[in-house]
Amino acid sequence: MQLTGREWRTLVSTARLDGRDHRVIRPARPIAHAALHERRYGAQLSVDRAAAAELACAWWLAARSPHSIVHLPLRASTPGCADESEGRPLDLVLLHHSLGFPVSRWKRLRARLSPPAPHKVTLPPRAFPAVDHTPRRHREFRDHLHWRIAADTLFLTGSRPAYGFEGEAVRSLAEDSPAHLAEEPGAHCCAEIAIGPWSPYPRRNPMALLHVECCTRHW
């Protein structure tokens, strides 16, 4: 599957909250087979082929739209990509850190959204260019994706570089997994997205990875 030239049909809504206008972008159609769950040592996201491509489109858009909130309402997806025992089901929101949006206000904002308007996003060539990961090895590195959970939603917040560092893994999941699974049905294809600085020591909030796996039940 090639992402270049892929059209992602979305719905754009706005809402005013605490004197500020917010723009929220969602998929135009429900994501059929995807499931995100909060687990003790990380978040688990299972996606079929179409959902992997939608995640890639959302990832690209979030990195390049610092004034938008990209919302994937995964709790509304058709069950079947994960066991209900895996943990609390969550939606996913991707947003730029410069928005300074307090996630505690998400439930209020979500309730005030205007009727949506259709919009179309087209991924350009090399939407996920290669990135030099050398800066991540330095102690002073700060361009991490950060996570919070509020209103049954996992929020990933970061800069364009932060999304860029993890973009190759998201791209590979969508573009490379179909061929791999065609050759080896049932293989485990996944992307491990760093959502915070890793630490070998126990922390109160230990989640540091978003594990995204291909749902072979619906692939």
C-alpha positions in Angstrom: 0.0 0.0 0.0 1.4 3.4 -1.0 0.5 6.5 1.0 1.6 9.0 -1.6 -1.4 10.6 -3.2 -3.8 8.9 -0.7 -6.9 11.0 -0.1 -8.2 11.2 3.5 -11.8 12.4 3.7 -12.4 14.2 6.9 -15.0 16.3 8.8 -14.0 19.7 10.3 -15.9 21.1 13.2 -15.2 24.2 15.4 -16.1 25.1 18.9 -15.5 28.2 21.1 -14.4 27.5 24.6 -13.1 29.9 27.2 -12.9 32.7 24.6 -10.9 30.7 22.1 -11.9 29.0 18.9 -10.8 25.4 18.3 -10.7 23.4 15.1 -11.3 19.6 15.4 -10.7 17.2 12.5 -12.2 13.7 12.4 -12.5 10.9 9.8 -15.5 11.3 7.5 -16.5 7.7 8.1 -16.2 5.6 11.2 -12.9 3.6 11.3 -14.2 0.1 10.9 -11.7 -2.2 12.6 -9.5 -0.5 15.2 -9.3 -0.7 19.0 -7.2 1.3 21.5 -6.9 0.2 25.1 -5.2 1.5 28.2 -3.0 -1.2 29.6 -0.8 -1.2 32.7 2.5 -0.9 30.8 1.5 1.0 27.7 -1.3 1.7 25.3 -2.3 -1.0 22.8 -3.7 0.0 19.4 -4.9 -2.7 16.9 -5.6 -1.7 13.3 -6.6 -3.3 10.1 -5.1 -2.3 6.8 -7.5 0.7 6.2 -7.2 1.9 9.8 -3.4 1.8 9.5 -3.6 4.1 6.5 -6.0 6.4 8.4 -3.6 6.6 11.3 -0.8 7.5 9.0 -2.9 10.3 7.4 -3.9 11.6 10.8 -0.2 11.5 12.0 0.9 13.5 9.0 -1.8 16.0 9.4 -1.3 16.5 13.1 2.4 17.2 12.5 1.7 19.9 9.9 -1.5 21.5 11.4 -0.4 23.2 14.6 -3.8 24.9 15.0 -5.9 21.7 14.7 -7.0 18.9 17.0 -7.1 15.6 15.2 -9.6 13.2 16.7 -9.9 9.5 15.9 -13.1 8.2 17.7 -11.9 4.7 18.0 -14.4 3.7 20.7 -17.0 3.8 18.0 -15.2 1.2 15.8 -16.6 -2.2 15.2 -15.5 -4.7 17.9 -13.2 -7.5 16.8 -9.6 -6.3 16.8 -9.0 -6.7 20.5 -10.3 -8.6 23.5 -12.5 -6.5 25.8 -10.4 -7.8 28.7 -7.4 -5.8 27.4 -8.3 -2.7 29.3 -10.3 0.5 29.1 -11.2 1.4 25.5 -10.0 4.9 24.4 -10.3 7.4 21.6 -7.1 9.0 20.2 -6.4 12.7 19.8 -3.2 14.1 18.2 -2.4 17.7 18.7 0.5 20.2 18.5 2.0 21.3 21.8 1.9 25.0 20.8 -1.9 24.9 21.2 -1.5 24.6 24.9 -4.9 22.9 25.1 -5.8 21.6 28.6 -7.0 18.0 28.0 -9.3 18.3 31.1 -11.5 20.6 28.8 -11.8 18.0 26.0 -15.2 16.7 27.2 -16.7 20.3 27.2 -15.2 21.1 23.8 -16.4 17.9 22.3 -20.0 18.6 23.4 -19.9 22.1 21.7 -18.6 21.1 18.3 -20.4 22.7 15.3 -22.0 20.7 12.5 -19.1 19.3 10.5 -18.0 20.4 7.1 -16.4 17.9 4.7 -12.8 18.3 3.9 -10.2 16.3 1.9 -6.5 15.9 2.7 -4.1 14.4 0.1 -0.7 13.0 1.2 2.2 14.4 -0.9 5.2 12.4 -2.1 7.6 11.7 0.7 5.1 12.6 3.3 7.3 10.8 5.9 10.9 11.8 5.1 13.8 10.1 6.7 14.8 11.7 10.0 18.2 11.8 11.7 17.7 10.2 15.1 21.1 11.3 16.5 19.6 14.2 18.6 17.5 11.7 20.5 20.6 10.2 22.1 21.5 13.5 23.8 20.6 14.1 27.4 19.3 17.6 26.4 16.8 16.2 23.9 13.3 17.5 24.6 11.3 16.8 21.5 9.3 13.9 22.9 5.7 13.1 22.3 3.8 13.4 25.6 0.7 11.6 26.6 -2.3 12.2 28.9 -5.6 10.5 29.4 -8.9 12.4 29.9 -12.5 11.7 29.1 -11.8 8.2 27.8 -9.2 9.6 25.3 -5.5 9.2 24.9 -3.9 12.5 24.0 -0.5 12.6 22.2 1.0 16.1 22.2 4.2 17.2 20.6 6.1 19.4 18.1 6.4 18.7 14.4 9.9 17.1 15.0 8.4 14.9 17.8 5.8 13.6 15.3 8.5 13.3 12.7 10.7 11.1 14.8 7.9 8.5 15.1 6.5 9.0 11.6 8.7 6.4 9.9 7.3 3.7 12.1 3.7 4.8 11.3 4.5 4.9 7.6 6.1 1.5 7.6 3.1 -0.1 9.4 0.7 1.2 6.7 3.0 0.7 3.6 5.1 -2.4 4.4 2.9 -4.6 6.5 0.5 -5.7 3.7 3.3 -7.3 1.7 4.8 -8.9 4.8 1.5 -10.4 5.8 0.8 -11.6 2.3 4.1 -13.6 2.5 3.6 -14.7 6.0 0.0 -14.6 7.2 -0.4 -14.3 10.9 3.0 -12.6 11.4 3.2 -10.0 14.1 3.6 -6.6 12.4 3.7 -3.6 14.7 5.1 -0.1 15.4 6.3 1.0 18.8 5.7 4.7 19.2 7.7 6.4 22.0 5.3 8.6 24.0 7.7 10.0 26.5 11.3 9.7 27.7 12.0 6.1 28.6 13.2 5.4 32.1 14.5 2.1 33.6 13.1 3.0 37.0 9.6 2.5 38.2 7.4 5.6 37.8 4.0 6.5 38.9 2.9 6.7 35.3 5.0 4.0 33.6 3.4 4.1 30.1 6.1 5.1 27.6 5.0 3.3 24.5 2.1 3.2 22.2 2.2 -0.3 20.7 0.4 -0.4 17.3 -0.2 -3.8 15.9 -1.8 -5.1 12.7 -5.1 -6.8 13.4 -4.8 -9.9 11.2 -8.4 -11.0 11.9 -9.6 -8.3 9.5 -6.5 -7.7 7.4 
